[in-house]
Amino acid sequence: MGWTMAKPIKIKNRNGTTSYRIFIQKKIDGKVIIENKTFSNASIAQQWHDKRVKELEYESIHGKASDDLIGEIIARYQDQYANSYGRSKNYDIARLLKHPIAEIPCAKLSAKHIIAHCLERNRSAKPQTVLNDVIWLRTILRTMSATEGFDYHPGVFERAMVVLKQERLVAKSASRDRLPRWVELLKLTRHFKKLRTKTPMADIMWFAFFSSRRLSEITRLEWVDNNIERQTGMVRDAKHPRDKKGNHRRFKYEKTAWKIVQRQSRNSEYIFPYNSKTVGTLFNRACKITGIKDLHFHDLRHAAATRLLSKGYSIDETCLFTLHTDWKTLQRYVNRKPEDID
């Protein structure tokens, strides 16, 4: 790497004014890079020279900043890594493409842009959802900069997060303590039995309540993975913060959940061969029709975990049903109160 030291060259313009031109010469991997710029002031020309030299030195080590739009980088990330994540994350990432931040060149991304995006998103989304936008955007740029060799400044996210947290524009997901009441489950059961649909919603709802399986897991359970003698099953590609693919984990069926499984037809390799999105939509619609407020399908999993502990299973035993890895992760799903203790 070679440098040619430079000083501003004084230039007389035709209109009688004076300008100052300064040159930069840098050799990278055998290729000589020459740049020059003209200013009206010698001091400013020298400042530009010194700053640009530092930028070129930084680029020679970390890579050149990408001129691509944020949206273009997101699209390439989707092409390469979409299969590694679930529907929820892919949906969140695709949604970023619909907002103005996707039209900003990566090299010009600043804390101001990130904050502006979050202000816009807060008009229609909760702070918890907005935080996901920031997390996915940072993840995408970090991954693609390493994959493609361009540079980006992670410090813009750190500066933005100070303001975002201070102004409560982003927030971590709050723990829910909403559990379905027995009368609500009976009301939903009566509603589902009246529905003319091939999806056995009552069975799926009660299976979730007793088994603690997530909706996305229920529709992926396979007959071949069941052990009849031990009454166990398997969740393929079980949820994991890093290694979901190939993370196959066996679980214990709760007795009632096992009975529900045994009465399902065997016309498919899947026990519940239905679209999870359709099931979720039908459940939400049923809650609305029956007047049940603020109940999510995922609350059934919370109810199952709480019920298992209430029946006297230890934390380790409960985790064999729920597939939580430890008490810390299970604790978010258990909604027990002092009055529950005899």
Residue pairs with C-beta under 8 A, 6 or more apart in sequence:
1 26
1 27
1 28
1 60
2 25
2 26
2 27
3 25
3 26
3 53
4 23
4 24
4 25
6 22
6 23
6 24
6 25
6 49
7 22
7 46
8 20
8 21
8 22
8 39
8 42
8 45
8 46
8 49
9 20
9 21
9 22
9 23
10 18
10 19
10 20
10 42
11 18
11 19
11 20
11 21
11 38
12 18
13 19
17 40
18 40
19 38
19 39
19 40
20 38
20 39
20 40
20 41
20 42
20 44
20 45
21 36
21 37
21 38
21 39
21 45
22 36
22 37
22 39
22 45
22 46
22 48
22 49
23 34
23 35
23 36
24 33
24 34
24 35
24 36
24 49
24 52
24 53
24 56
25 32
25 33
25 34
26 32
26 33
26 53
26 56
26 60
27 33
28 56
28 60
33 56
35 52
37 45
37 48
38 45
39 45
39 48
58 151
59 65
59 151
62 151
63 145
63 149
63 150
63 151
64 150
64 151
65 106
65 107
65 150
65 151
65 152
66 73
66 105
66 106
66 107
66 145
66 148
66 150
66 151
66 152
67 105
67 106
67 107
68 105
68 106
69 102
69 103
69 104
69 105
69 106
70 96
70 101
70 102
70 103
70 104
70 105
70 106
70 109
70 137
70 141
71 96
71 97
71 102
71 103
73 106
73 140
73 141
73 144
74 93
74 96
74 97
74 102
74 140
75 97
76 144
76 148
77 93
77 140
77 143
77 144
78 90
78 93
78 94
80 147
81 143
82 90
82 93
84 244
84 245
85 244
86 216
86 239
86 244
87 216
87 277
89 136
92 132
92 133
92 136
93 136
93 140
95 133
96 102
96 133
96 136
96 137
99 117
99 120
99 121
100 116
100 117
100 120
101 113
101 114
101 116
101 117
101 137
104 113
106 141
106 150
106 152
107 152
109 141
109 152
109 153
109 156
110 156
111 156
111 157
111 159
111 160
111 163
113 156
114 134
114 137
114 156
114 157
114 160
114 164
115 160
115 163
115 164
115 169
117 133
118 130
118 133
118 134
118 160
118 164
118 169
118 170
119 169
121 129
121 130
121 133
122 130
122 169
126 171
127 168
127 169
127 170
127 171
128 170
128 171
128 172
128 173
128 174
130 169
130 170
131 164
131 170
131 171
131 172
134 157
134 160
134 161
134 164
134 170
137 157
138 154
138 157
141 152
141 154
142 152
142 154
144 150
145 151
145 152
161 170
163 169
164 170
175 332
176 296
176 299
176 302
176 335
177 335
178 294
178 295
178 296
178 299
178 302
178 335
179 299
179 302
179 303
179 306
179 335
180 209
180 295
180 299
180 300
180 303
184 290
184 292
184 295
185 205
185 206
185 209
187 290
187 292
188 202
188 205
188 283
188 286
188 287
188 290
188 292
189 202
189 205
189 206
191 286
191 289
191 290
192 201
192 202
192 205
192 282
192 286
193 202
195 201
195 282
197 282
198 274
199 274
199 278
199 279
199 282
200 264
200 272
201 279
201 282
201 283
201 286
203 260
203 263
203 264
203 272
204 218
204 272
204 274
204 279
205 283
205 297
205 300
206 256
206 260
207 213
207 218
207 257
207 260
207 261
207 272
208 215
208 218
208 297
208 300
208 301
208 304
209 300
209 303
209 304
209 307
210 254
210 256
210 257
210 260
210 304
210 307
211 218
211 253
211 254
211 257
211 304
211 321
212 254
212 301
212 304
212 305
212 308
212 321
212 322
212 333
213 221
213 235
213 251
213 301
214 239
214 298
214 301
215 276
215 279
215 280
215 297
215 298
216 239
216 276
217 235
217 238
217 239
218 272
218 276
218 279
219 270
219 272
219 273
219 274
219 275
219 276
219 279
220 235
220 236
220 237
220 270
221 233
221 234
221 235
221 261
221 270
221 271
221 272
222 234
222 236
222 269
222 270
222 271
223 266
223 269
223 270
223 271
224 269
225 233
225 234
225 236
225 250
226 232
226 233
226 234
226 261
226 271
227 233
227 250
230 252
231 252
231 253
231 255
231 258
232 250
232 251
232 252
232 253
233 250
233 251
233 253
233 261
234 248
234 249
234 250
234 251
235 248
235 249
235 251
235 323
236 248
237 244
237 245
237 246
237 247
237 248
238 244
238 247
238 248
238 249
238 323
240 247
249 323
251 320
251 321
251 322
251 323
252 320
252 321
253 261
254 304
254 308
254 321
261 271
264 271
264 272
267 273
279 297
280 297
283 297
284 297
286 292
287 293
287 295
301 322
301 333
302 333
302 334
302 335
303 335
304 321
304 322
305 318
305 321
305 322
305 324
305 330
305 333
305 334
306 333
306 334
306 335
306 336
308 317
308 318
308 321
308 322
309 315
309 318
309 334
309 336
310 336
310 340
313 321
315 327
315 330
318 324
318 330
319 325
319 326
319 330
322 330
322 333
324 330
324 333
